[in-house]
């Protein structure tokens, strides 16, 4: 997800396909010839066994989505009937096993030596994998229009146009630019000749790391505020009284309540228009 920029769903789909193809080598030829795609293989994976894989893959080859859905319905029905027969006969269900990844070292093998694919034991069915989380919410016409426009603009970054891929890309981009814990720190600049209230980004980044993304106010008994939301950058020596905005030692993180409390302590009822150097982060 980090290096190849895949969404969580796309990465999980490929993991399922790789683990399935490790056990059922025929999958590779169907993928290579274009008779099955990744989505089809990942949906067929829970039904494939050593005994039925040839039949199921040949039945699924070349099917469109609707036809594949019909086949999956038949396979579920067959699986349910088989389970009922086994229950009536008292036969134990096939054991669940963890499938190895291609190139994973085998258990008990010499460290650093990769087990060949042929050495992977044949099992009845792949272990179930946790499906990706599903999110849903009502969307108005404005949101749908914005999504369509975003899909066109993101074509180069999200060629599939899938909603989960777009949301994942946009969230990563937002966090890269705005999350103080993960973004690249701004480059430190020389002190400005004309002092302004605005706190430079490099100062904000340094103060955020120093204060640990938490309100720095400590009560007289030494108890520090635990607030981590709605934090603001505050001038320790007020800017209105000559305090610097370029010096990290003169800037601290405060929650809104403590920022107002200290501003009123310094200025009384006449708090400056933007508070005591208040800049929400």
C-alpha positions in Angstrom: 0.0 0.0 0.0 2.9 2.4 0.7 5.2 1.6 -2.1 2.8 0.6 -4.9 0.0 3.0 -3.8 -2.6 0.3 -3.8 -5.8 0.7 -1.7 -6.3 -1.8 1.1 -9.0 -3.6 -0.9 -6.7 -3.9 -4.0 -3.8 -5.2 -1.9 -6.0 -7.7 -0.1 -7.4 -9.0 -3.4 -3.9 -9.6 -4.7 -2.9 -11.4 -1.5 -5.9 -13.7 -1.9 -5.1 -14.4 -5.5 -1.4 -15.2 -4.8 -2.3 -17.5 -1.9 -4.9 -19.3 -4.1 -2.5 -19.7 -7.1 0.1 -21.1 -4.7 -2.2 -24.1 -4.1 -3.9 -24.2 -7.5 -1.3 -23.6 -10.2 -3.9 -23.7 -13.0 -5.0 -20.2 -11.8 -1.9 -18.7 -13.4 -2.7 -19.9 -16.9 -6.3 -18.6 -16.7 -5.0 -15.2 -15.5 -2.3 -15.1 -18.2 -4.9 -15.9 -21.0 -7.4 -13.3 -19.7 -10.0 -15.9 -19.1 -10.2 -14.9 -15.4 -9.3 -11.6 -13.7 -8.2 -10.9 -10.2 -11.6 -10.2 -8.9 -13.0 -13.4 -10.2 -10.2 -15.5 -8.7 -10.5 -13.9 -5.3 -14.3 -14.6 -5.3 -13.8 -18.2 -6.4 -11.0 -18.9 -3.9 -13.1 -20.1 -1.0 -14.7 -22.8 -3.2 -11.6 -24.3 -4.8 -10.2 -27.6 -3.7 -7.7 -30.0 -5.1 -10.6 -32.2 -6.3 -12.8 -29.6 -7.9 -10.5 -26.8 -9.1 -10.3 -27.9 -12.7 -14.0 -28.1 -13.0 -14.8 -24.8 -11.3 -12.1 -22.8 -13.1 -13.3 -24.1 -16.5 -16.9 -23.3 -15.6 -15.9 -19.7 -14.5 -13.6 -19.0 -17.5 -14.7 -16.1 -19.7 -17.8 -15.3 -17.6 -19.0 -11.7 -17.1 -19.8 -10.5 -13.7 -23.5 -11.4 -13.8 -22.8 -14.9 -15.0 -20.0 -15.3 -12.4 -22.5 -14.2 -9.7 -24.8 -17.0 -10.9 -22.1 -19.6 -10.7 -21.1 -18.4 -7.2 -24.7 -18.8 -6.1 -24.6 -22.4 -7.4 -21.3 -23.1 -5.6 -22.7 -21.8 -2.4 -25.8 -24.0 -2.7 -23.6 -27.0 -3.5 -21.4 -26.2 -0.5 -24.4 -25.9 1.8 -25.8 -29.3 0.6 -22.4 -30.9 1.1 -22.2 -29.5 4.7 -25.6 -30.9 5.5 -24.7 -34.3 4.2 -21.4 -34.3 6.2 -23.3 -33.2 9.3 -25.9 -36.0 8.9 -23.2 -38.6 8.3 -21.1 -37.3 11.3 -18.1 -36.6 9.1 -15.8 -33.9 10.4 -15.5 -30.7 8.5 -12.2 -30.1 6.6 -9.6 -28.4 8.8 -8.8 -24.8 8.4 -5.1 -24.1 7.6 -3.0 -21.0 7.1 -1.8 -20.8 3.5 1.8 -19.9 2.9 2.8 -16.9 0.8 4.8 -17.6 -2.3 8.5 -17.5 -1.3 7.7 -17.8 2.4 10.2 -20.0 4.4 8.8 -23.3 5.3 8.4 -24.3 8.9 11.5 -26.1 10.2 13.6 -25.2 7.1 17.0 -23.7 7.2 16.8 -19.9 7.8 17.1 -18.0 4.6 16.2 -20.9 2.4 13.0 -20.4 0.5 10.7 -23.4 0.1 9.8 -24.2 -3.6 6.2 -23.8 -4.6 5.9 -27.5 -5.3 6.7 -28.2 -1.6 3.5 -26.5 -0.4 1.2 -29.2 0.9 -2.1 -29.6 -0.9 -5.1 -28.8 1.3 -8.8 -29.0 0.8 -9.6 -25.3 0.9 -7.9 -22.0 1.7 -8.2 -20.5 5.1 -10.8 -17.7 5.3 -9.4 -14.2 5.1 -10.9 -11.2 6.9 -12.8 -9.1 4.3 -12.1 -5.4 4.0 -14.3 -3.1 6.0 -17.4 -1.7 4.2 -18.4 1.9 4.7 -21.7 3.4 3.6 -23.4 6.8 4.0 -26.1 8.8 2.1 -24.8 10.9 -0.7 -26.6 14.0 -2.0 -26.5 15.1 -5.6 -23.7 17.7 -4.9 -21.4 15.0 -3.5 -22.1 12.7 -6.4 -21.2 15.5 -8.9 -18.0 16.2 -7.0 -17.1 12.5 -7.0 -17.6 12.3 -10.7 -15.4 15.4 -11.3 -12.7 14.0 -8.9 -12.8 10.7 -10.7 -11.9 12.5 -14.0 -9.2 14.6 -12.4 -7.7 11.5 -10.6 -7.6 9.3 -13.7 -3.8 9.3 -13.7 -3.5 8.4 -10.0 -6.5 6.1 -9.7 -6.9 4.5 -13.2 -9.6 2.1 -12.0 -11.9 4.9 -10.9 -13.0 2.8 -7.9 -14.3 4.9 -5.0 -12.2 3.2 -2.3 -9.0 3.8 -4.4 -10.0 7.5 -4.8 -10.8 8.0 -1.1 -7.6 6.2 0.0 -5.5 8.4 -2.3 -7.1 11.6 -1.2 -6.7 10.7 2.5 -3.1 9.9 2.1 -2.5 13.1 0.3 -4.3 15.1 3.0 -2.4 13.4 5.8 0.9 13.9 4.0 0.3 17.6 3.8 -1.6 18.3 7.1 -0.7 15.7 9.7 2.1 17.1 11.9 3.1 13.5 12.9 3.7 12.2 9.4 4.3 15.1 7.0 7.8 16.1 6.0 9.0 19.0 8.3 9.2 22.3 6.7 12.6 23.7 5.9 13.9 26.1 8.5 14.3 29.6 7.2 16.3 32.6 8.2 14.7 35.0 10.7 12.4 37.4 8.8 13.5 41.1 8.8 9.8 42.2 9.3 8.3 40.3 12.3 4.7 39.2 11.8 2.2 37.3 14.0 2.2 34.4 11.6 4.1 31.4 12.9 6.3 29.7 10.2 5.6 26.1 9.4 9.0 24.9 10.5 8.4 26.5 13.9 5.0 24.8 14.1 6.5 21.4 13.2 9.2 21.7 15.8 6.8 22.8 18.5 4.3 20.0 17.7 7.1 17.4 18.1 8.4 18.9 21.2 5.0 19.1 22.9 3.9 15.7 21.6 0.8 16.9 19.9 -0.8 17.7 23.3 -1.7 20.9 25.2 1.3 22.1 27.1 -0.6 23.8 29.9 0.4 22.6 33.4 -1.7 23.4 36.5 0.0 24.7 39.6 0.1 21.2 41.0 2.1 20.1 38.0 -0.8 18.2 36.3 -0.6 18.7 32.5 -3.7 19.1 30.3 -4.5 15.9 28.3 -6.2 17.6 25.4 -5.1 16.5 21.9 -7.9 18.0 19.8 -8.5 21.5 18.7 -5.0 22.6 19.6 -3.7 26.1 18.9 -0.2 27.7 18.7 0.3 30.3 21.4 3.0 32.9 22.0 4.4 32.4 25.5 5.6 36.1 25.5 2.6 37.7 23.7 3.2 38.9 20.2 1.3 42.1 21.0 4.1 42.8 23.6 7.0 42.1 21.3 7.1 38.2 21.5 8.7 36.5 18.5 6.9 34.2 16.1 10.1 32.8 14.7 11.5 31.3 17.9 10.2 27.8 18.8 11.0 28.5 22.5 8.4 31.3 22.5 5.6 29.1 21.0 3.6 26.3 22.6 0.6 24.2 22.0 -2.5 25.0 23.9 -6.1 23.8 23.8 -8.7 26.5 23.1 -9.8 26.8 26.8 -6.3 27.2 28.2 -5.3 29.6 25.3 -8.3 31.9 26.3 -7.6 31.5 30.0 -3.9 32.6 29.6 -4.9 35.4 27.1 -7.4 36.8 29.7 -4.8 36.6 32.4 -2.3 38.6 30.3 -4.8 41.1 28.8 -7.8 41.1 31.1 -11.2 41.5 29.5 -9.6 43.1 26.4 -8.3 40.1 24.6 -6.6 40.8 21.3 -8.7 40.1 18.2 -7.1 36.7 17.4 -6.4 35.9 21.1 -2.9 35.6 22.5 -1.2 34.5 19.2 -4.0 32.0 18.6 -3.5 29.9 15.4 -5.5 26.7 15.2 -3.5 23.7 14.0 
